[in-house]
Amino acid sequence: MEAVLGQVEQLPALLAVSRSALVRDWDSLTLDRALEWALREALERRLRRAQPYPPLGFPALGRCPQLLGLALLENRALPPAACHRLLRGFLQPPGSGAGSEPSACAAPPLPRPEPELSGGGGGGAAAAGRLREEKRQPWLCGALEQLPQPRSLQVVAAALALSSPHGCQASAAGDGCTAELLLSWLLGNQERISAFCLCLPGSLLAFLAGRYSQLSRVYLDLLTGWGSRLLYDPLQGRWIKSCHEKAELSWEELRERFNCLCQGSTVLKEQTQAALKLLKTWDGDFEVRGLSVWTDLLQLESCLKSSNIKVY
C-alpha cells in the first residue's frame, strides 16, 4: 500500500513532465514505465493475477467500501449493531449530522435544498428533510436488493430493532430517518412484506409491531388473510391449509403469532384482541369450536391468559 501511495504522490510531477519538453528524450521503454506509473494498468494486472471471486477490475476500486459493506451485510455472523451502522452509512454523506463519523459506505453529498424549501420556518425545513431522504433512498434500496433473501429481511429487522421509531427528528444520528426509509422499502412491495412476516420469528415481529404502528397494521392484515384461508378438517379435528403449495402460515404458526402479539405491549395487545373480536363477529360470532378460526384463537387466548401460559 505504501508503494502505491508513493506512486500517487509523484503522479502530479509525472503529469507536469508529460506536458514539458523533456518528453523529447523518451524512448518506448520510458513511455511504458510512465504509463505504468499512472497506476491503472498495473493495478488491473495485479487484480487479474490475484483472481478474486467475483473478479474485480479497476472501476471496482472506487466502490471498494460499498462492496465490502455488502459482503458484510450478507454475512450472518455480523452483529445487529454493525448491520444498523452499515445501513446508516449507505444513507449519510461523509460528516453529515452532529457528531457523526465519516462513513466509507456513504452516498455522495446531496445538493442543498432549494431556497423555497429551506426558508419559511419549520414546514420548509421538514419538506427539505423529506427531499433529502427521498434522494438517499435509492442508495439504501440498491444495497438491500443486492442481498439474497431472507438475509436482506433479517438485516432490515435487525436495523429496525435498533432504530428510533419516532421519525427523522429522533436523534442527530438520523436513526429515525433510517427507520422510515427501511419501512418504506419494506412496505412498498407486497411480496417483500409477506416474506418478512413469514420468515421472521413471531416474537421478533411482535416486538417490531409494538415499535412501529404502520408495520403492526400491515402485519395484522396479513395474519387476517392467512387465517381466513385455513379450513377446518373435522376428521383431524384441526385447522389446515387450504393450499399447501402457497407460502402461508399453518394453524400452529398463526396461533403462535397471535399469542406473541397478545404478549406484547398493552397497546399492541388491545389492538390485537379488538381485531380478533371484530373478525369473530364478521364470521358469524360463533362460540362453537371449529366454525370460525377467530373464535378458536380467542378461546385459546382466553385459556392461555387464565392459566398464564405462553406458547412459543
N, C-alpha and C positions, 0 to 999 in steps of 0.2 A: 504493500500500500504506500509506503514512504517513497519508493522509487516512482510510482505513478504520480504521486503528488509533486515530486521533484520535477517531473516532466511537465506537469501542468503549470508550475510556477515559471518555467522557462519558455512556455508557449508564446506569451506576448513578444518576447525577444525574437523568437523564431519568425513570427509574423512580420515584425519590423524588418528583419533581414530579408525576408522574401520580397519586400517592396523596395529594396535598395539595389545599388549597382553591384553588390557583392555576388549576386547570383550568376554573373558572367563567368565565374570560375567553377561553377558547379558541374560535375560530371554525373553520369547516370547513378553511380553508387551514392553520391552525396544527395541526389534528389530522392532516391529510395529511402535513405536514412531520415531525411527531413519529413517525408510523408509518414513514415512510421512514428516519428517523434510526435506527429499530430494525433497519435493515440488510437484513432478509431479502428484502423485495420489491425493494429497489433492486439487490441483488446478483443476484437471479433475472433482473431485466430486463437487466442488463449481460451475464449469461451467455447469455441468449437472443439478444441483439444480436450477440454475438461469433460465434454459430452454430458452435461447435466440433463436431468429429466424433470419437466419438459425442457427441450433445448431453448437456450437463451441467445438472443442476438444483441447487437449494440443498442437498438432502440429500447430494449427491456431495462437497460441500466438506469434510465431516468425514472423507471417505475419500480425500482427495487423495493422501496419502503412499502408500496401498495402490494406487491407480490408477496413480500414477507408477511404483511398483515393478513392477507387472505389465507396464506398457508397456516398461520397461527390460528385463525378463526376456524379453519376446517379441522384442527386438531382437538379431539375431545378431551385431551389432558389439560388444555388451557383452563385456568381457573375462571370462574364467572366474573370476578372483578377485572381481570385482564381483558375478557371479551367486551365488557362495558367500556373500558378505556379505549380499546381499539375502535369500536363503533363511533365513539365520540370523536376520535381522531379523523375518521372519514368525513366528519361534518365540519370541523373547525379549521379555519385557516391558521397558519402559524401565529402564535402570540395572541390569539383572539380571546377576549374575556379577561376579567380582572383576575390576576394571579394564575392564569392558565399557563401550562407548559407548552412550548412549541411541539407541534405534532408532526411526526415524519410521514404519517399516512394522510395528511390533510389535503383537502381540495385547494385549488389556487385561491388567492384572495378575491373576494367578490367586489363588484363595483359598489360605490356608495349609493345610498338611496337617493331617488330623485328629490329635488327640493320640495315639491308639493307633498311628499310623504313624510319628510323629516321635520317639517315645521308644523305649527298649529297645535301644540300640546300633545297630550297622551295618546289621542286617537291616531295622530300621524306617526308617532313612534311605534305604536303597536302594528300599524299597517306596514311600516318599514321592516319591523322584525319578521312579520309573516312573509314579506317578499324575500328577505334574505334566506329564510328557512326553505321556501319553495325552490330557491336556486340551489340549495345544498342537497336537497332530497335525492336528485339523480345519482349523486356520488354514493350515498348510502344504499340506495336500491341496487345500483350496479354491483356493489360489493356483496350484498346478500344474495343476489340472484346468481352469482358465480359459485356459491356454496351448494353442495348437494343437500337434498332433504334426506332425513329430518334434521341434519346438522344446522341448517340455516334457521330453522324454527327453534331449536334448542338455544342457539346464540341469542335470538331475539328475546326468548323467555328469560334468559339469564340477565340480559341488559335491562329489561323491563322491571325485573325484581329489584334491581339496584338503582333504578332511576326514580326521580321525583314524579309523582302523579299530578302535580299542581301547576303544570303549564310552564311556558318559557320564562316566566319571571321567578321561578322557584329558587334559582341559585345563579351565582355568577358563572359557575362552571357549565351551565347550559344543560343540566340533567333533564329539566322539564322539556326542553326542545327536543332532546334525544328521544324521550318517551313519545312525544307527539308524532315525530316522524316515523318511529318504529311502528306505532299503532296505525298510522296512515298507510304504511306499506303492507302491514298485516291484514287490515280490514278492507283494503282496496281490491282484494281478489277472493272470491268465494271459495275456490278450491284451496287456496292457501290457508284461510282461516279455518276451514273444515279440517284440513290436515293437522293444523296446530292444535285444535281441540280434540283430535283423535289420538295423536301420538304422545302427548304430554301427560304426566300423571295427574289424576284428579285433584290431589292435594295442592299441587303447584298451580293448576288452573284456578282453583278456588281462591288461592292467595292473590293471584293476579286480578281475578274478577273483583275481589274486595278492594283493590287499589285503583282500578280503572273502570269507571261506570260504563263507558262505551263498550268495553270488552265484555262486561258482565251481561249486558243486554243481548249482544250477538251470541254469546255462549249459551244463554238460556233459550234463545230462539233455535239454535242448532240442536240442543238437547230435546226440545219440544218436537222438532221434526223427526229426529231419530226415534224417540219414544212412540210417536204416533204411528210409525210403520212396523212396530212389533205386533205379532199375532199371538193370541193365547192358544196353546195346544192342550186341550183337556186330557188327552191321553198321558202326556208327560206332566200335566199339572203345572206348567210354567210358560212364561212368555218366550217366544223365539223370534229370530229374524225372519222377515218376510222374503228377503233375498240375501242368501249367504255370500254372493259374489260382491255385493256392494260394501264399500268401506263405511260401515256404520257400527254403532255400539250394540252389544248384546244386552240382555236384561241385567245381568250381573254388573256389567260395566256402567250401565245407566244408573243403576241403584247406587253404586259406589260414587259416581259423580255428584248425584243429588245429595247424598249423605255428606260429602265433603263441603258442598255449598252450605248445607244447614249447620255445619260445624264451624263456619266462618264467622265474620263479624256480625254484629246484631243487625245492621242494615242489610247485609247480604242474606242472612238467614230469613229475615222478614220478607224480603223481595222474593226469595225462592219459594217460601211457603205460600205466599199470596199467589204466585204464578201457578203452583200446583193446585191450589183450591179452585182457581178460575178455570183451569183446564179440566178438572174433575166435573165442575158444573156444566161446562160446554159439552162434556162427553156423556151427559145424562144424569150426573150426580148420584151414581150408583154407590151402594155400600157393600155390595157382594163382591167377593174376591173373584178375579178372572174376567170381569166385564169391562173394566177400564184400567189401563196401566197407571193412570194418575191416582185412582182410588187405592191401588195396591202400593204405590210409592208413599202415599200419605199415611196409610195404615202402618207400613213398615217404619216410616219416620217416627210415628207416634209410639210404636213399640220400642224403638231404639232409645227414644227420649225418656220413656218411663223406666227403662232398665239401665240407662246411662251407658249404652254400648256404642262403640264407634266401629264402622266397617271400613276397612282399607284394603 
